């Protein structure tokens, strides 16, 4: 819980959920559902990975979190292209994406040297 990457990724969940409120109803079980699953996967996998004693397992879950983060970014770009979020919203979320991506990368590197 003390990891900043974990805290920032939980904040990203709230930000994405807030953005989803403006999506059309037709996306409730499509793009919205996929975005919810992917964004929740980020802090969930960080938490699960850091609870493991094996560095190999920790790295595995960090890789899953990183993959989910990239999935979220792709879906947010599509959302902007479809007109569901503004360019400004995308930029703010992209800035948070960049920060979390850097943190996950640093965390992975530090685990690889253990």
Secondary structure, DSSP 8 states (H G I E B T S, - for coil): ---HHHHHHHHHHHHHHHHHTTS-GGGTTTHHHHHHHHHHHHHHHHHHHHT-S-HHHHHHHHHHHHHHHHHHHHHHHHHHHTTSS-HHHHHHHHHHHHHHHHHHHHHHHHHHT-
